[in-house]
Amino acid sequence: MIALQEPGSVESRASVRFQRVGGMKTGKPRMKRGALKARIIGALRVAGARGMTIQELSGKLKVKPANLYVWFNGTGRKTKGVKKVGPAKYKLLPA
């Protein structure tokens, strides 16, 4: 006689796997290492002595403001020439 399994038991559930078709990638491609730094430094250089706010940089570089806040809090602190001149405002010091 065959033993029947209860409808909700672990043995009765089938395993299901989802795979991407043909190796398709989702979302935007990632930037190369150091690309964000180069873009930020370039934008601050163009801004000159008045500097730029995070919101201005975000609009110009098409980068989320949260990513810029994190960048300035970590990498920006260690980067020579980048100086905070106000709330969420940075400028590039002359070399």
PDB file of N, CA, C and O in Angstrom:
ATOM      1  N   MET A   1       0.832  -1.174   0.000  1.00  0.00           N
ATOM      2  CA  MET A   1       0.000   0.000   0.000  1.00  0.00           C
ATOM      3  C   MET A   1       0.883   1.245   0.000  1.00  0.00           C
ATOM      4  O   MET A   1       1.924   1.261   0.657  1.00  0.00           O
ATOM      5  N   ILE A   2       0.484   2.282  -0.724  1.00  0.00           N
ATOM      6  CA  ILE A   2       1.268   3.513  -0.848  1.00  0.00           C
ATOM      7  C   ILE A   2       0.891   4.463   0.286  1.00  0.00           C
ATOM      8  O   ILE A   2      -0.287   4.688   0.566  1.00  0.00           O
ATOM      9  N   ALA A   3       1.931   5.020   0.938  1.00  0.00           N
ATOM     10  CA  ALA A   3       1.688   5.980   2.016  1.00  0.00           C
ATOM     11  C   ALA A   3       1.503   7.362   1.411  1.00  0.00           C
ATOM     12  O   ALA A   3       2.383   7.850   0.701  1.00  0.00           O
ATOM     13  N   LEU A   4       0.378   7.993   1.682  1.00  0.00           N
ATOM     14  CA  LEU A   4       0.112   9.338   1.168  1.00  0.00           C
ATOM     15  C   LEU A   4       0.685  10.380   2.113  1.00  0.00           C
ATOM     16  O   LEU A   4       0.698  10.196   3.330  1.00  0.00           O
ATOM     17  N   GLN A   5       1.156  11.470   1.538  1.00  0.00           N
ATOM     18  CA  GLN A   5       1.734  12.547   2.342  1.00  0.00           C
ATOM     19  C   GLN A   5       0.686  13.620   2.563  1.00  0.00           C
ATOM     20  O   GLN A   5      -0.211  13.816   1.742  1.00  0.00           O
ATOM     21  N   GLU A   6       0.811  14.301   3.667  1.00  0.00           N
ATOM     22  CA  GLU A   6      -0.108  15.394   3.938  1.00  0.00           C
ATOM     23  C   GLU A   6       0.153  16.539   2.973  1.00  0.00           C
ATOM     24  O   GLU A   6       1.298  16.733   2.565  1.00  0.00           O
ATOM     25  N   PRO A   7      -0.874  17.313   2.588  1.00  0.00           N
ATOM     26  CA  PRO A   7      -0.712  18.368   1.588  1.00  0.00           C
ATOM     27  C   PRO A   7       0.336  19.425   1.938  1.00  0.00           C
ATOM     28  O   PRO A   7       0.982  19.933   1.021  1.00  0.00           O
ATOM     29  N   GLY A   8       0.540  19.779   3.173  1.00  0.00           N
ATOM     30  CA  GLY A   8       1.480  20.841   3.539  1.00  0.00           C
ATOM     31  C   GLY A   8       2.840  20.347   3.977  1.00  0.00           C
ATOM     32  O   GLY A   8       3.659  21.153   4.420  1.00  0.00           O
ATOM     33  N   SER A   9       3.114  19.079   3.875  1.00  0.00           N
ATOM     34  CA  SER A   9       4.376  18.544   4.373  1.00  0.00           C
ATOM     35  C   SER A   9       5.543  18.915   3.472  1.00  0.00           C
ATOM     36  O   SER A   9       5.352  19.215   2.293  1.00  0.00           O
ATOM     37  N   VAL A  10       6.735  18.895   4.016  1.00  0.00           N
ATOM     38  CA  VAL A  10       7.946  19.271   3.300  1.00  0.00           C
ATOM     39  C   VAL A  10       8.184  18.333   2.119  1.00  0.00           C
ATOM     40  O   VAL A  10       8.624  18.779   1.059  1.00  0.00           O
ATOM     41  N   GLU A  11       7.903  17.052   2.284  1.00  0.00           N
ATOM     42  CA  GLU A  11       8.159  16.081   1.226  1.00  0.00           C
ATOM     43  C   GLU A  11       7.264  16.304   0.001  1.00  0.00           C
ATOM     44  O   GLU A  11       7.643  15.956  -1.118  1.00  0.00           O
ATOM     45  N   SER A  12       6.076  16.885   0.212  1.00  0.00           N
ATOM     46  CA  SER A  12       5.144  17.053  -0.904  1.00  0.00           C
ATOM     47  C   SER A  12       5.426  18.301  -1.743  1.00  0.00           C
ATOM     48  O   SER A  12       4.883  18.442  -2.839  1.00  0.00           O
ATOM     49  N   ARG A  13       6.262  19.201  -1.244  1.00  0.00           N
ATOM     50  CA  ARG A  13       6.562  20.431  -1.983  1.00  0.00           C
ATOM     51  C   ARG A  13       7.650  20.179  -3.023  1.00  0.00           C
ATOM     52  O   ARG A  13       8.642  19.503  -2.750  1.00  0.00           O
ATOM     53  N   ALA A  14       7.455  20.724  -4.200  1.00  0.00           N
ATOM     54  CA  ALA A  14       8.469  20.595  -5.253  1.00  0.00           C
ATOM     55  C   ALA A  14       9.449  21.753  -5.143  1.00  0.00           C
ATOM     56  O   ALA A  14       9.056  22.869  -4.804  1.00  0.00           O
ATOM     57  N   SER A  15      10.712  21.497  -5.425  1.00  0.00           N
ATOM     58  CA  SER A  15      11.687  22.584  -5.409  1.00  0.00           C
ATOM     59  C   SER A  15      11.616  23.323  -6.741  1.00  0.00           C
ATOM     60  O   SER A  15      11.507  22.704  -7.800  1.00  0.00           O
ATOM     61  N   VAL A  16      11.678  24.633  -6.678  1.00  0.00           N
ATOM     62  CA  VAL A  16      11.561  25.465  -7.866  1.00  0.00           C
ATOM     63  C   VAL A  16      12.800  26.338  -7.964  1.00  0.00           C
ATOM     64  O   VAL A  16      13.235  26.922  -6.972  1.00  0.00           O
ATOM     65  N   ARG A  17      13.371  26.428  -9.164  1.00  0.00           N
ATOM     66  CA  ARG A  17      14.526  27.286  -9.390  1.00  0.00           C
ATOM     67  C   ARG A  17      14.185  28.285 -10.472  1.00  0.00           C
ATOM     68  O   ARG A  17      13.498  27.953 -11.439  1.00  0.00           O
ATOM     69  N   PHE A  18      14.666  29.518 -10.311  1.00  0.00           N
ATOM     70  CA  PHE A  18      14.492  30.551 -11.320  1.00  0.00           C
ATOM     71  C   PHE A  18      15.863  30.875 -11.888  1.00  0.00           C
ATOM     72  O   PHE A  18      16.826  31.059 -11.144  1.00  0.00           O
ATOM     73  N   GLN A  19      15.944  30.943 -13.199  1.00  0.00           N
ATOM     74  CA  GLN A  19      17.200  31.284 -13.835  1.00  0.00           C
ATOM     75  C   GLN A  19      16.971  32.415 -14.812  1.00  0.00           C
ATOM     76  O   GLN A  19      15.906  32.529 -15.419  1.00  0.00           O
ATOM     77  N   ARG A  20      17.987  33.253 -14.956  1.00  0.00           N
ATOM     78  CA  ARG A  20      17.907  34.313 -15.958  1.00  0.00           C
ATOM     79  C   ARG A  20      18.079  33.704 -17.332  1.00  0.00           C
ATOM     80  O   ARG A  20      18.831  32.746 -17.510  1.00  0.00           O
ATOM     81  N   VAL A  21      17.392  34.254 -18.282  1.00  0.00           N
ATOM     82  CA  VAL A  21      17.460  33.737 -19.644  1.00  0.00           C
ATOM     83  C   VAL A  21      18.693  34.308 -20.340  1.00  0.00           C
ATOM     84  O   VAL A  21      18.859  35.527 -20.395  1.00  0.00           O
ATOM     85  N   GLY A  22      19.536  33.469 -20.857  1.00  0.00           N
ATOM     86  CA  GLY A  22      20.674  33.884 -21.666  1.00  0.00           C
ATOM     87  C   GLY A  22      21.651  34.815 -20.970  1.00  0.00           C
ATOM     88  O   GLY A  22      22.342  35.577 -21.646  1.00  0.00           O
ATOM     89  N   GLY A  23      21.735  34.783 -19.659  1.00  0.00           N
ATOM     90  CA  GLY A  23      22.690  35.622 -18.945  1.00  0.00           C
ATOM     91  C   GLY A  23      22.364  37.101 -18.994  1.00  0.00           C
ATOM     92  O   GLY A  23      23.266  37.935 -18.914  1.00  0.00           O
ATOM     93  N   MET A  24      21.091  37.441 -19.123  1.00  0.00           N
ATOM     94  CA  MET A  24      20.703  38.857 -19.173  1.00  0.00           C
ATOM     95  C   MET A  24      21.040  39.536 -17.849  1.00  0.00           C
ATOM     96  O   MET A  24      20.865  38.957 -16.777  1.00  0.00           O
ATOM     97  N   LYS A  25      21.514  40.744 -17.941  1.00  0.00           N
ATOM     98  CA  LYS A  25      21.809  41.515 -16.740  1.00  0.00           C
ATOM     99  C   LYS A  25      20.668  42.489 -16.493  1.00  0.00           C
ATOM    100  O   LYS A  25      20.051  42.991 -17.433  1.00  0.00           O
ATOM    101  N   THR A  26      20.398  42.745 -15.242  1.00  0.00           N
ATOM    102  CA  THR A  26      19.326  43.670 -14.916  1.00  0.00           C
ATOM    103  C   THR A  26      19.920  44.958 -14.365  1.00  0.00           C
ATOM    104  O   THR A  26      20.999  44.938 -13.772  1.00  0.00           O
ATOM    105  N   GLY A  27      19.238  46.062 -14.552  1.00  0.00           N
ATOM    106  CA  GLY A  27      19.668  47.334 -13.991  1.00  0.00           C
ATOM    107  C   GLY A  27      20.758  48.004 -14.797  1.00  0.00           C
ATOM    108  O   GLY A  27      21.115  47.563 -15.890  1.00  0.00           O
ATOM    109  N   LYS A  28      21.281  49.084 -14.228  1.00  0.00           N
ATOM    110  CA  LYS A  28      22.327  49.851 -14.903  1.00  0.00           C
ATOM    111  C   LYS A  28      23.684  49.187 -14.687  1.00  0.00           C
ATOM    112  O   LYS A  28      23.905  48.552 -13.656  1.00  0.00           O
ATOM    113  N   PRO A  29      24.588  49.329 -15.645  1.00  0.00           N
ATOM    114  CA  PRO A  29      25.930  48.776 -15.449  1.00  0.00           C
ATOM    115  C   PRO A  29      26.675  49.572 -14.376  1.00  0.00           C
ATOM    116  O   PRO A  29      26.444  50.769 -14.205  1.00  0.00           O
ATOM    117  N   ARG A  30      27.554  48.904 -13.672  1.00  0.00           N
ATOM    118  CA  ARG A  30      28.313  49.556 -12.606  1.00  0.00           C
ATOM    119  C   ARG A  30      29.450  50.381 -13.186  1.00  0.00           C
ATOM    120  O   ARG A  30      29.950  50.108 -14.278  1.00  0.00           O
ATOM    121  N   MET A  31      29.849  51.403 -12.423  1.00  0.00           N
ATOM    122  CA  MET A  31      30.994  52.217 -12.830  1.00  0.00           C
ATOM    123  C   MET A  31      32.279  51.468 -12.520  1.00  0.00           C
ATOM    124  O   MET A  31      32.319  50.616 -11.631  1.00  0.00           O
ATOM    125  N   LYS A  32      33.310  51.790 -13.250  1.00  0.00           N
ATOM    126  CA  LYS A  32      34.615  51.196 -12.972  1.00  0.00           C
ATOM    127  C   LYS A  32      35.179  51.823 -11.705  1.00  0.00           C
ATOM    128  O   LYS A  32      34.743  52.890 -11.272  1.00  0.00           O
ATOM    129  N   ARG A  33      36.143  51.149 -11.128  1.00  0.00           N
ATOM    130  CA  ARG A  33      36.764  51.604  -9.890  1.00  0.00           C
ATOM    131  C   ARG A  33      37.398  52.979 -10.099  1.00  0.00           C
ATOM    132  O   ARG A  33      38.197  53.162 -11.018  1.00  0.00           O
ATOM    133  N   GLY A  34      37.043  53.950  -9.245  1.00  0.00           N
ATOM    134  CA  GLY A  34      37.614  55.288  -9.312  1.00  0.00           C
ATOM    135  C   GLY A  34      36.883  56.233 -10.250  1.00  0.00           C
ATOM    136  O   GLY A  34      37.232  57.411 -10.329  1.00  0.00           O
ATOM    137  N   ALA A  35      35.867  55.739 -10.968  1.00  0.00           N
ATOM    138  CA  ALA A  35      35.163  56.583 -11.936  1.00  0.00           C
ATOM    139  C   ALA A  35      34.353  57.675 -11.242  1.00  0.00           C
ATOM    140  O   ALA A  35      34.311  58.812 -11.713  1.00  0.00           O
ATOM    141  N   LEU A  36      33.713  57.335 -10.128  1.00  0.00           N
ATOM    142  CA  LEU A  36      32.917  58.337  -9.415  1.00  0.00           C
ATOM    143  C   LEU A  36      33.819  59.451  -8.880  1.00  0.00           C
ATOM    144  O   LEU A  36      33.461  60.627  -8.948  1.00  0.00           O
ATOM    145  N   LYS A  37      34.970  59.088  -8.356  1.00  0.00           N
ATOM    146  CA  LYS A  37      35.917  60.076  -7.851  1.00  0.00           C
ATOM    147  C   LYS A  37      36.334  61.031  -8.960  1.00  0.00           C
ATOM    148  O   LYS A  37      36.359  62.245  -8.755  1.00  0.00           O
ATOM    149  N   ALA A  38      36.656  60.503 -10.117  1.00  0.00           N
ATOM    150  CA  ALA A  38      37.083  61.341 -11.243  1.00  0.00           C
ATOM    151  C   ALA A  38      35.971  62.280 -11.674  1.00  0.00           C
ATOM    152  O   ALA A  38      36.228  63.443 -11.985  1.00  0.00           O
ATOM    153  N   ARG A  39      34.733  61.788 -11.698  1.00  0.00           N
ATOM    154  CA  ARG A  39      33.608  62.631 -12.101  1.00  0.00           C
ATOM    155  C   ARG A  39      33.342  63.735 -11.074  1.00  0.00           C
ATOM    156  O   ARG A  39      33.051  64.871 -11.449  1.00  0.00           O
ATOM    157  N   ILE A  40      33.440  63.408  -9.787  1.00  0.00           N
ATOM    158  CA  ILE A  40      33.208  64.400  -8.729  1.00  0.00           C
ATOM    159  C   ILE A  40      34.289  65.468  -8.771  1.00  0.00           C
ATOM    160  O   ILE A  40      33.985  66.660  -8.725  1.00  0.00           O
ATOM    161  N   ILE A  41      35.539  65.058  -8.857  1.00  0.00           N
ATOM    162  CA  ILE A  41      36.658  66.010  -8.902  1.00  0.00           C
ATOM    163  C   ILE A  41      36.518  66.919 -10.119  1.00  0.00           C
ATOM    164  O   ILE A  41      36.736  68.127 -10.018  1.00  0.00           O
ATOM    165  N   GLY A  42      36.156  66.350 -11.267  1.00  0.00           N
ATOM    166  CA  GLY A  42      35.964  67.154 -12.473  1.00  0.00           C
ATOM    167  C   GLY A  42      34.863  68.190 -12.315  1.00  0.00           C
ATOM    168  O   GLY A  42      35.025  69.337 -12.731  1.00  0.00           O
ATOM    169  N   ALA A  43      33.747  67.796 -11.718  1.00  0.00           N
ATOM    170  CA  ALA A  43      32.629  68.726 -11.513  1.00  0.00           C
ATOM    171  C   ALA A  43      33.004  69.828 -10.529  1.00  0.00           C
ATOM    172  O   ALA A  43      32.642  70.987 -10.729  1.00  0.00           O
ATOM    173  N   LEU A  44      33.731  69.474  -9.462  1.00  0.00           N
ATOM    174  CA  LEU A  44      34.154  70.487  -8.485  1.00  0.00           C
ATOM    175  C   LEU A  44      35.179  71.439  -9.103  1.00  0.00           C
ATOM    176  O   LEU A  44      35.199  72.625  -8.774  1.00  0.00           O
ATOM    177  N   ARG A  45      36.020  70.931  -9.988  1.00  0.00           N
ATOM    178  CA  ARG A  45      37.007  71.781 -10.660  1.00  0.00           C
ATOM    179  C   ARG A  45      36.295  72.814 -11.538  1.00  0.00           C
ATOM    180  O   ARG A  45      36.685  73.982 -11.562  1.00  0.00           O
ATOM    181  N   VAL A  46      35.265  72.395 -12.250  1.00  0.00           N
ATOM    182  CA  VAL A  46      34.499  73.302 -13.105  1.00  0.00           C
ATOM    183  C   VAL A  46      33.745  74.333 -12.255  1.00  0.00           C
ATOM    184  O   VAL A  46      33.608  75.487 -12.659  1.00  0.00           O
ATOM    185  N   ALA A  47      33.257  73.920 -11.082  1.00  0.00           N
ATOM    186  CA  ALA A  47      32.494  74.819 -10.207  1.00  0.00           C
ATOM    187  C   ALA A  47      33.367  75.941  -9.662  1.00  0.00           C
ATOM    188  O   ALA A  47      32.869  77.031  -9.378  1.00  0.00           O
ATOM    189  N   GLY A  48      34.653  75.689  -9.513  1.00  0.00           N
ATOM    190  CA  GLY A  48      35.571  76.727  -9.047  1.00  0.00           C
ATOM    191  C   GLY A  48      35.467  77.005  -7.558  1.00  0.00           C
ATOM    192  O   GLY A  48      35.194  76.106  -6.764  1.00  0.00           O
ATOM    193  N   ALA A  49      35.687  78.262  -7.189  1.00  0.00           N
ATOM    194  CA  ALA A  49      35.772  78.653  -5.778  1.00  0.00           C
ATOM    195  C   ALA A  49      34.431  78.587  -5.061  1.00  0.00           C
ATOM    196  O   ALA A  49      34.398  78.441  -3.839  1.00  0.00           O
ATOM    197  N   ARG A  50      33.328  78.691  -5.792  1.00  0.00           N
ATOM    198  CA  ARG A  50      32.032  78.677  -5.108  1.00  0.00           C
ATOM    199  C   ARG A  50      31.627  77.281  -4.666  1.00  0.00           C
ATOM    200  O   ARG A  50      30.825  77.139  -3.744  1.00  0.00           O
ATOM    201  N   GLY A  51      32.172  76.233  -5.312  1.00  0.00           N
ATOM    202  CA  GLY A  51      31.858  74.858  -4.929  1.00  0.00           C
ATOM    203  C   GLY A  51      30.481  74.422  -5.395  1.00  0.00           C
ATOM    204  O   GLY A  51      29.804  75.138  -6.133  1.00  0.00           O
ATOM    205  N   MET A  52      30.079  73.241  -4.955  1.00  0.00           N
ATOM    206  CA  MET A  52      28.776  72.688  -5.323  1.00  0.00           C
ATOM    207  C   MET A  52      28.179  71.949  -4.148  1.00  0.00           C
ATOM    208  O   MET A  52      28.896  71.412  -3.303  1.00  0.00           O
ATOM    209  N   THR A  53      26.843  71.926  -4.103  1.00  0.00           N
ATOM    210  CA  THR A  53      26.152  71.148  -3.079  1.00  0.00           C
ATOM    211  C   THR A  53      25.967  69.720  -3.581  1.00  0.00           C
ATOM    212  O   THR A  53      26.156  69.428  -4.761  1.00  0.00           O
ATOM    213  N   ILE A  54      25.593  68.841  -2.655  1.00  0.00           N
ATOM    214  CA  ILE A  54      25.341  67.448  -3.006  1.00  0.00           C
ATOM    215  C   ILE A  54      24.207  67.371  -4.041  1.00  0.00           C
ATOM    216  O   ILE A  54      24.288  66.594  -4.992  1.00  0.00           O
ATOM    217  N   GLN A  55      23.160  68.172  -3.855  1.00  0.00           N
ATOM    218  CA  GLN A  55      22.021  68.141  -4.778  1.00  0.00           C
ATOM    219  C   GLN A  55      22.437  68.582  -6.178  1.00  0.00           C
ATOM    220  O   GLN A  55      22.009  67.987  -7.167  1.00  0.00           O
ATOM    221  N   GLU A  56      23.263  69.615  -6.268  1.00  0.00           N
ATOM    222  CA  GLU A  56      23.739  70.076  -7.576  1.00  0.00           C
ATOM    223  C   GLU A  56      24.588  68.999  -8.257  1.00  0.00           C
ATOM    224  O   GLU A  56      24.434  68.726  -9.447  1.00  0.00           O
ATOM    225  N   LEU A  57      25.484  68.396  -7.476  1.00  0.00           N
ATOM    226  CA  LEU A  57      26.324  67.322  -8.011  1.00  0.00           C
ATOM    227  C   LEU A  57      25.473  66.138  -8.462  1.00  0.00           C
ATOM    228  O   LEU A  57      25.731  65.538  -9.506  1.00  0.00           O
ATOM    229  N   SER A  58      24.470  65.812  -7.677  1.00  0.00           N
ATOM    230  CA  SER A  58      23.598  64.691  -8.001  1.00  0.00           C
ATOM    231  C   SER A  58      22.897  64.904  -9.335  1.00  0.00           C
ATOM    232  O   SER A  58      22.831  63.992 -10.160  1.00  0.00           O
ATOM    233  N   GLY A  59      22.378  66.101  -9.546  1.00  0.00           N
ATOM    234  CA  GLY A  59      21.712  66.401 -10.805  1.00  0.00           C
ATOM    235  C   GLY A  59      22.664  66.400 -11.979  1.00  0.00           C
ATOM    236  O   GLY A  59      22.331  65.904 -13.056  1.00  0.00           O
ATOM    237  N   LYS A  60      23.844  66.951 -11.777  1.00  0.00           N
ATOM    238  CA  LYS A  60      24.809  67.054 -12.868  1.00  0.00           C
ATOM    239  C   LYS A  60      25.406  65.697 -13.247  1.00  0.00           C
ATOM    240  O   LYS A  60      25.573  65.400 -14.430  1.00  0.00           O
ATOM    241  N   LEU A  61      25.728  64.875 -12.244  1.00  0.00           N
ATOM    242  CA  LEU A  61      26.395  63.598 -12.491  1.00  0.00           C
ATOM    243  C   LEU A  61      25.428  62.433 -12.671  1.00  0.00           C
ATOM    244  O   LEU A  61      25.846  61.328 -13.015  1.00  0.00           O
ATOM    245  N   LYS A  62      24.126  62.674 -12.438  1.00  0.00           N
ATOM    246  CA  LYS A  62      23.110  61.608 -12.524  1.00  0.00           C
ATOM    247  C   LYS A  62      23.438  60.461 -11.561  1.00  0.00           C
ATOM    248  O   LYS A  62      23.409  59.287 -11.932  1.00  0.00           O
ATOM    249  N   VAL A  63      23.751  60.836 -10.307  1.00  0.00           N
ATOM    250  CA  VAL A  63      24.079  59.885  -9.254  1.00  0.00           C
ATOM    251  C   VAL A  63      23.146  60.175  -8.081  1.00  0.00           C
ATOM    252  O   VAL A  63      22.806  61.331  -7.827  1.00  0.00           O
ATOM    253  N   LYS A  64      22.735  59.139  -7.373  1.00  0.00           N
ATOM    254  CA  LYS A  64      21.847  59.329  -6.228  1.00  0.00           C
ATOM    255  C   LYS A  64      22.556  60.169  -5.162  1.00  0.00           C
ATOM    256  O   LYS A  64      23.745  59.976  -4.908  1.00  0.00           O
ATOM    257  N   PRO A  65      21.818  61.111  -4.533  1.00  0.00           N
ATOM    258  CA  PRO A  65      22.434  61.929  -3.480  1.00  0.00           C
ATOM    259  C   PRO A  65      22.998  61.082  -2.333  1.00  0.00           C
ATOM    260  O   PRO A  65      24.032  61.433  -1.764  1.00  0.00           O
ATOM    261  N   ALA A  66      22.343  59.991  -1.993  1.00  0.00           N
ATOM    262  CA  ALA A  66      22.826  59.134  -0.898  1.00  0.00           C
ATOM    263  C   ALA A  66      24.217  58.584  -1.214  1.00  0.00           C
ATOM    264  O   ALA A  66      25.060  58.480  -0.322  1.00  0.00           O
ATOM    265  N   ASN A  67      24.461  58.233  -2.482  1.00  0.00           N
ATOM    266  CA  ASN A  67      25.787  57.727  -2.866  1.00  0.00           C
ATOM    267  C   ASN A  67      26.846  58.809  -2.709  1.00  0.00           C
ATOM    268  O   ASN A  67      27.981  58.521  -2.328  1.00  0.00           O
ATOM    269  N   LEU A  68      26.478  60.055  -3.001  1.00  0.00           N
ATOM    270  CA  LEU A  68      27.429  61.158  -2.855  1.00  0.00           C
ATOM    271  C   LEU A  68      27.714  61.453  -1.382  1.00  0.00           C
ATOM    272  O   LEU A  68      28.859  61.704  -1.007  1.00  0.00           O
ATOM    273  N   TYR A  69      26.669  61.423  -0.546  1.00  0.00           N
ATOM    274  CA  TYR A  69      26.886  61.640   0.891  1.00  0.00           C
ATOM    275  C   TYR A  69      27.858  60.595   1.434  1.00  0.00           C
ATOM    276  O   TYR A  69      28.764  60.929   2.197  1.00  0.00           O
ATOM    277  N   VAL A  70      27.678  59.349   1.050  1.00  0.00           N
ATOM    278  CA  VAL A  70      28.569  58.279   1.510  1.00  0.00           C
ATOM    279  C   VAL A  70      29.975  58.494   0.975  1.00  0.00           C
ATOM    280  O   VAL A  70      30.949  58.311   1.705  1.00  0.00           O
ATOM    281  N   TRP A  71      30.093  58.882  -0.297  1.00  0.00           N
ATOM    282  CA  TRP A  71      31.413  59.094  -0.890  1.00  0.00           C
ATOM    283  C   TRP A  71      32.165  60.206  -0.157  1.00  0.00           C
ATOM    284  O   TRP A  71      33.336  60.042   0.185  1.00  0.00           O
ATOM    285  N   PHE A  72      31.498  61.333   0.082  1.00  0.00           N
ATOM    286  CA  PHE A  72      32.164  62.449   0.760  1.00  0.00           C
ATOM    287  C   PHE A  72      32.496  62.107   2.205  1.00  0.00           C
ATOM    288  O   PHE A  72      33.507  62.576   2.727  1.00  0.00           O
ATOM    289  N   ASN A  73      31.673  61.307   2.857  1.00  0.00           N
ATOM    290  CA  ASN A  73      31.931  60.938   4.245  1.00  0.00           C
ATOM    291  C   ASN A  73      33.117  59.984   4.367  1.00  0.00           C
ATOM    292  O   ASN A  73      33.800  59.986   5.392  1.00  0.00           O
ATOM    293  N   GLY A  74      33.370  59.185   3.360  1.00  0.00           N
ATOM    294  CA  GLY A  74      34.479  58.228   3.415  1.00  0.00           C
ATOM    295  C   GLY A  74      35.645  58.671   2.563  1.00  0.00           C
ATOM    296  O   GLY A  74      36.637  59.189   3.076  1.00  0.00           O
ATOM    297  N   THR A  75      35.531  58.471   1.274  1.00  0.00           N
ATOM    298  CA  THR A  75      36.616  58.758   0.338  1.00  0.00           C
ATOM    299  C   THR A  75      36.922  60.252   0.263  1.00  0.00           C
ATOM    300  O   THR A  75      38.086  60.645   0.189  1.00  0.00           O
ATOM    301  N   GLY A  76      35.898  61.072   0.281  1.00  0.00           N
ATOM    302  CA  GLY A  76      36.084  62.517   0.170  1.00  0.00           C
ATOM    303  C   GLY A  76      36.932  63.106   1.291  1.00  0.00           C
ATOM    304  O   GLY A  76      37.669  64.069   1.082  1.00  0.00           O
ATOM    305  N   ARG A  77      36.823  62.527   2.470  1.00  0.00           N
ATOM    306  CA  ARG A  77      37.641  63.005   3.601  1.00  0.00           C
ATOM    307  C   ARG A  77      39.120  62.751   3.372  1.00  0.00           C
ATOM    308  O   ARG A  77      39.969  63.538   3.788  1.00  0.00           O
ATOM    309  N   LYS A  78      39.418  61.643   2.707  1.00  0.00           N
ATOM    310  CA  LYS A  78      40.814  61.245   2.494  1.00  0.00           C
ATOM    311  C   LYS A  78      41.411  61.843   1.228  1.00  0.00           C
ATOM    312  O   LYS A  78      42.618  61.741   1.007  1.00  0.00           O
ATOM    313  N   THR A  79      40.582  62.466   0.394  1.00  0.00           N
ATOM    314  CA  THR A  79      41.046  63.009  -0.873  1.00  0.00           C
ATOM    315  C   THR A  79      41.594  64.414  -0.664  1.00  0.00           C
ATOM    316  O   THR A  79      40.883  65.302  -0.193  1.00  0.00           O
ATOM    317  N   LYS A  80      42.860  64.610  -1.017  1.00  0.00           N
ATOM    318  CA  LYS A  80      43.476  65.921  -0.846  1.00  0.00           C
ATOM    319  C   LYS A  80      42.839  66.911  -1.805  1.00  0.00           C
ATOM    320  O   LYS A  80      42.588  66.595  -2.967  1.00  0.00           O
ATOM    321  N   GLY A  81      42.582  68.109  -1.306  1.00  0.00           N
ATOM    322  CA  GLY A  81      42.026  69.162  -2.134  1.00  0.00           C
ATOM    323  C   GLY A  81      40.531  69.324  -2.010  1.00  0.00           C
ATOM    324  O   GLY A  81      40.008  70.378  -2.371  1.00  0.00           O
ATOM    325  N   VAL A  82      39.810  68.317  -1.509  1.00  0.00           N
ATOM    326  CA  VAL A  82      38.359  68.427  -1.341  1.00  0.00           C
ATOM    327  C   VAL A  82      38.095  68.988   0.050  1.00  0.00           C
ATOM    328  O   VAL A  82      38.555  68.437   1.051  1.00  0.00           O
ATOM    329  N   LYS A  83      37.346  70.095   0.103  1.00  0.00           N
ATOM    330  CA  LYS A  83      37.085  70.743   1.380  1.00  0.00           C
ATOM    331  C   LYS A  83      35.600  71.019   1.528  1.00  0.00           C
ATOM    332  O   LYS A  83      34.934  71.443   0.583  1.00  0.00           O
ATOM    333  N   LYS A  84      35.089  70.770   2.732  1.00  0.00           N
ATOM    334  CA  LYS A  84      33.690  71.074   3.030  1.00  0.00           C
ATOM    335  C   LYS A  84      33.609  72.552   3.401  1.00  0.00           C
ATOM    336  O   LYS A  84      34.326  73.015   4.288  1.00  0.00           O
ATOM    337  N   VAL A  85      32.723  73.297   2.711  1.00  0.00           N
ATOM    338  CA  VAL A  85      32.627  74.739   2.942  1.00  0.00           C
ATOM    339  C   VAL A  85      31.266  75.146   3.497  1.00  0.00           C
ATOM    340  O   VAL A  85      31.040  76.328   3.756  1.00  0.00           O
ATOM    341  N   GLY A  86      30.376  74.214   3.680  1.00  0.00           N
ATOM    342  CA  GLY A  86      29.057  74.510   4.227  1.00  0.00           C
ATOM    343  C   GLY A  86      28.276  73.220   4.382  1.00  0.00           C
ATOM    344  O   GLY A  86      28.791  72.133   4.122  1.00  0.00           O
ATOM    345  N   PRO A  87      27.032  73.348   4.806  1.00  0.00           N
ATOM    346  CA  PRO A  87      26.212  72.129   4.925  1.00  0.00           C
ATOM    347  C   PRO A  87      26.012  71.491   3.548  1.00  0.00           C
ATOM    348  O   PRO A  87      25.391  72.086   2.667  1.00  0.00           O
ATOM    349  N   ALA A  88      26.532  70.300   3.373  1.00  0.00           N
ATOM    350  CA  ALA A  88      26.430  69.538   2.122  1.00  0.00           C
ATOM    351  C   ALA A  88      27.008  70.302   0.930  1.00  0.00           C
ATOM    352  O   ALA A  88      26.554  70.117  -0.199  1.00  0.00           O
ATOM    353  N   LYS A  89      27.997  71.150   1.167  1.00  0.00           N
ATOM    354  CA  LYS A  89      28.617  71.907   0.086  1.00  0.00           C
ATOM    355  C   LYS A  89      30.129  71.696   0.144  1.00  0.00           C
ATOM    356  O   LYS A  89      30.754  71.804   1.200  1.00  0.00           O
ATOM    357  N   TYR A  90      30.696  71.393  -1.025  1.00  0.00           N
ATOM    358  CA  TYR A  90      32.126  71.091  -1.111  1.00  0.00           C
ATOM    359  C   TYR A  90      32.757  71.869  -2.250  1.00  0.00           C
ATOM    360  O   TYR A  90      32.097  72.249  -3.218  1.00  0.00           O
ATOM    361  N   LYS A  91      34.067  72.096  -2.105  1.00  0.00           N
ATOM    362  CA  LYS A  91      34.810  72.735  -3.197  1.00  0.00           C
ATOM    363  C   LYS A  91      36.175  72.084  -3.289  1.00  0.00           C
ATOM    364  O   LYS A  91      36.623  71.386  -2.378  1.00  0.00           O
ATOM    365  N   LEU A  92      36.820  72.333  -4.412  1.00  0.00           N
ATOM    366  CA  LEU A  92      38.149  71.804  -4.662  1.00  0.00           C
ATOM    367  C   LEU A  92      39.143  72.925  -4.445  1.00  0.00           C
ATOM    368  O   LEU A  92      39.046  73.985  -5.062  1.00  0.00           O
ATOM    369  N   LEU A  93      40.109  72.681  -3.555  1.00  0.00           N
ATOM    370  CA  LEU A  93      41.129  73.685  -3.279  1.00  0.00           C
ATOM    371  C   LEU A  93      42.128  73.738  -4.436  1.00  0.00           C
ATOM    372  O   LEU A  93      42.388  72.717  -5.073  1.00  0.00           O
ATOM    373  N   PRO A  94      42.686  74.914  -4.712  1.00  0.00           N
ATOM    374  CA  PRO A  94      43.688  74.995  -5.786  1.00  0.00           C
ATOM    375  C   PRO A  94      44.927  74.168  -5.431  1.00  0.00           C
ATOM    376  O   PRO A  94      45.340  74.106  -4.273  1.00  0.00           O
ATOM    377  N   ALA A  95      45.495  73.550  -6.434  1.00  0.00           N
ATOM    378  CA  ALA A  95      46.638  72.648  -6.206  1.00  0.00           C
ATOM    379  C   ALA A  95      47.931  73.394  -5.991  1.00  0.00           C
ATOM    380  O   ALA A  95      48.975  72.774  -5.787  1.00  0.00           O
TER     381      ALA A  95
END
